[in-house]
Amino acid sequence: MVGPAAKREAVAHLQAVMGLSERRACSFVGADRKMIRYRSSRPPETELRGRLRDLAKERRRFGYRRLFILLRREGEPSGINRIYRLYREEGLTVRKRRARRRAVGTRAPILVEARPNARWSLDFVHDQFACGRRFRVLNIVDDVTRECLAAIPDTSISGRRVARELTDLISRRGKPDMIVSDNGTEFTSNTILAWSKDYRVEWHYIAPGRPMQNGYVESFNGRMRDELLNETLFFGLDHARSTIADWVADFNTARPHSSLGYQTPAAYAEVLTATGSSAAQDDSSAPPPVAYPAPIGVTEKAKALIRRWMKVQRHVTGHATWEIDQREKFI
């Protein structure tokens, strides 16, 4: 379907190049002469357009919906339709990334209590410095509030480092009911198995080759990749740490989250703590933030790994202590 703007351009071209009259050109194009002569009486809205361009330049990967939320926070009374029109007229449309493969089929989810610290998810995301050296970021996300609890960049992160970071995070925020991760060597190491046993934290491993089962932190990794890593050139580890820390703070306290009714994760966590899950999203159409635990059978794998670790420790020490035997009885 050809729009009015395109018809006006076609009529103007026929008049300028071929010397046709307005009546003849409109008959060829199939346009009404009143439409061709129409001139918009809308105000230029220069100030609003300028502010919209500034926000789009500052938030290069934000679409018109999130820009509309940011403008509303500044007191702009315009509706979302006007913002969308100006957004299109200014040519601010975000270039779409190549679509990724998605999970096929359905899974029956098991609900997790809607409160902070009900479940954490862990995963790594990788990038490189300007010199070409690789580094990785350990991301820890609260599946219910969508807060990024920690984002630790370093050139090498072992299982012991993961255990230390989790211990520090628990001392500041409290202990989670469960933690979910993939089957990476850092998460299946003896250090992590012993840590989960000592701190009495239930650790779930997703099925191999099924990252969609850890979808919350995978979604966060995608946002970090799209809005930060692909847009920033890191010149060193200190630069990466400061830049990522600033972005995480902005993600938690300023960035509107679509699945939370365009609230920020920090604001949603405050409302959730004060009023409970039923009142946190009464005014929004977004689905409630419910976390899904790992599939059945993954816990048995974790217990088997712990048993194997205990047997190795018993073989190394050369004697079976009463304490180890008692631990095996409770597994």
Residue pairs with C-beta under 8 A, 6 or more apart in sequence:
4 31
4 35
4 38
7 29
7 30
7 31
7 35
7 36
8 31
8 35
8 36
10 25
10 29
10 31
11 22
11 25
11 26
11 29
11 31
11 36
14 20
14 24
14 25
14 28
14 29
15 21
15 22
15 25
20 28
22 33
22 36
23 33
26 32
26 33
26 36
45 86
48 76
48 78
48 86
49 86
49 90
51 71
51 74
51 76
52 67
52 71
52 83
52 86
52 87
52 90
52 92
53 90
53 92
55 62
55 67
55 70
55 71
56 62
56 67
56 87
56 90
56 92
59 66
59 67
59 70
59 227
60 94
60 227
60 231
61 94
61 226
61 227
61 231
62 70
62 94
63 94
64 80
64 83
64 84
64 87
64 92
65 80
65 256
65 258
65 262
66 255
66 256
66 258
66 262
67 83
67 87
68 80
68 83
68 84
69 256
69 262
70 256
71 78
71 83
87 93
97 226
102 212
103 210
103 212
107 213
107 292
107 295
109 290
109 292
110 292
110 293
111 290
111 292
112 118
112 119
112 143
112 144
112 177
112 178
112 290
112 291
112 292
112 293
113 144
113 177
114 144
114 272
114 276
114 277
114 280
114 288
114 289
114 290
115 144
115 272
115 273
115 277
116 142
116 144
116 145
116 147
116 269
116 272
116 273
117 142
117 173
117 174
117 175
117 176
117 177
118 143
118 144
118 176
118 177
118 178
118 291
119 142
119 143
119 144
119 176
119 177
119 178
119 179
119 180
119 291
119 293
120 140
120 141
120 142
120 143
120 149
120 176
120 178
120 179
120 180
121 140
121 141
121 143
121 179
121 180
121 181
121 214
121 216
121 217
122 138
122 139
122 140
122 141
122 162
122 179
122 180
122 181
122 187
122 217
123 138
123 139
123 181
123 182
123 214
123 217
123 218
123 221
124 136
124 137
124 138
124 139
124 157
124 184
124 186
125 136
125 137
125 139
125 221
125 224
125 225
125 229
126 134
126 135
126 136
126 137
127 134
127 135
127 136
127 137
127 229
127 234
127 240
128 134
128 135
128 234
129 135
129 234
129 235
129 236
129 237
129 240
130 233
130 234
130 235
133 155
134 155
135 153
135 154
135 155
135 234
135 237
135 240
136 153
136 154
136 155
136 156
136 157
137 151
137 152
137 153
137 224
137 244
138 150
138 151
138 152
138 153
138 154
138 157
138 161
138 162
138 165
139 148
139 150
139 151
139 217
139 220
139 221
139 224
140 148
140 149
140 150
140 151
140 165
140 166
140 169
140 217
141 147
141 148
141 149
141 216
141 217
141 220
142 149
142 265
142 269
143 180
143 216
143 217
143 289
143 291
144 272
144 289
144 290
144 291
145 265
145 268
145 269
145 272
145 289
146 216
146 220
146 257
146 259
146 260
146 265
146 268
146 289
147 252
147 265
147 266
147 269
148 220
148 248
148 251
148 252
148 265
149 169
149 173
150 165
150 169
151 224
151 244
151 245
151 248
152 161
152 165
153 237
153 240
153 241
153 244
154 161
154 237
155 237
157 186
158 186
158 189
158 191
159 185
159 186
159 187
159 189
159 190
159 191
159 192
160 189
160 191
162 186
162 187
162 191
162 192
163 191
163 192
163 195
166 179
166 195
167 195
167 199
170 176
170 199
175 199
175 201
176 201
177 201
177 202
178 201
178 202
178 203
178 204
178 293
179 196
179 201
179 202
179 203
179 204
180 203
180 204
180 205
180 206
180 214
180 217
180 293
180 294
181 187
181 203
181 204
181 205
181 206
181 214
182 205
182 206
182 208
182 211
182 214
183 205
183 206
183 208
186 192
187 203
187 205
188 205
188 305
190 309
190 312
192 203
193 203
193 302
193 305
193 306
193 309
194 309
195 201
196 202
196 203
196 302
197 306
197 327
202 299
203 302
204 293
204 294
204 298
204 299
204 302
205 294
205 298
205 301
205 302
206 213
206 214
206 294
206 295
206 298
207 213
207 294
207 295
207 298
211 218
212 218
213 292
213 294
213 295
215 292
216 291
223 251
224 247
227 247
228 243
228 244
228 247
232 243
234 240
234 243
251 265
252 264
252 265
252 266
253 264
253 266
253 267
254 264
255 264
256 262
256 263
256 264
257 263
257 264
257 265
257 268
258 286
259 286
259 287
259 289
260 268
260 281
260 284
260 286
260 289
261 268
261 281
261 283
261 284
261 285
261 286
262 284
262 286
263 271
263 284
268 280
268 289
271 279
271 280
272 280
277 288
280 288
281 288
303 331
306 331
307 328
307 331
310 324
310 327
310 328
313 324
314 320
314 321
314 324
